[in-house]
């Protein structure tokens, strides 16, 4: 990976983290302002929790990608240490998918939410689960690369011993 690519990716990660922090703070301020002192309904609280936890999931993934990017720069990405960050990403994306389904279930009983919104939440959950599966496939590719790298080092050591 080129230096320019890594720099651009780091800039994007900083923008994602900064933007998500601004949205989190704005959401908290809006909820704190309330609607005329009326207690928020369960659905409103669930939506705000869904939003804040979704943003937290994005932040966790961004930090893990940053760590993996550092491992690429140092040349240690093809080690077992990289699995920790990839596993956290897969788990976080899976949890976000589950949150979307839960939010859809919470929205079903009331008449305040249109059925289309519930369908969108279900579709969002499926989409996010698909992303988790893609990252899981990439993890399997990383596992193969780590195994191949270890075998290469072993064969190089044998060759060095013969020479």
Secondary structure, DSSP 8 states (H G I E B T S, - for coil): --HHHHHHHHHHHHHHHHHHHHHHHHHHHHHHH-BTTB---HHHHHHHHHHHHHHHHHHHHHHHHHHHHHHHHHT-TTSTHHHHHHHHHHHHHHHHHHHHHHHHHHHHS-SSS-HHHHHHHHHHHHHHHHHHHHHHHHHHHHHHHHHHHHHHHHHHHHHHHH-
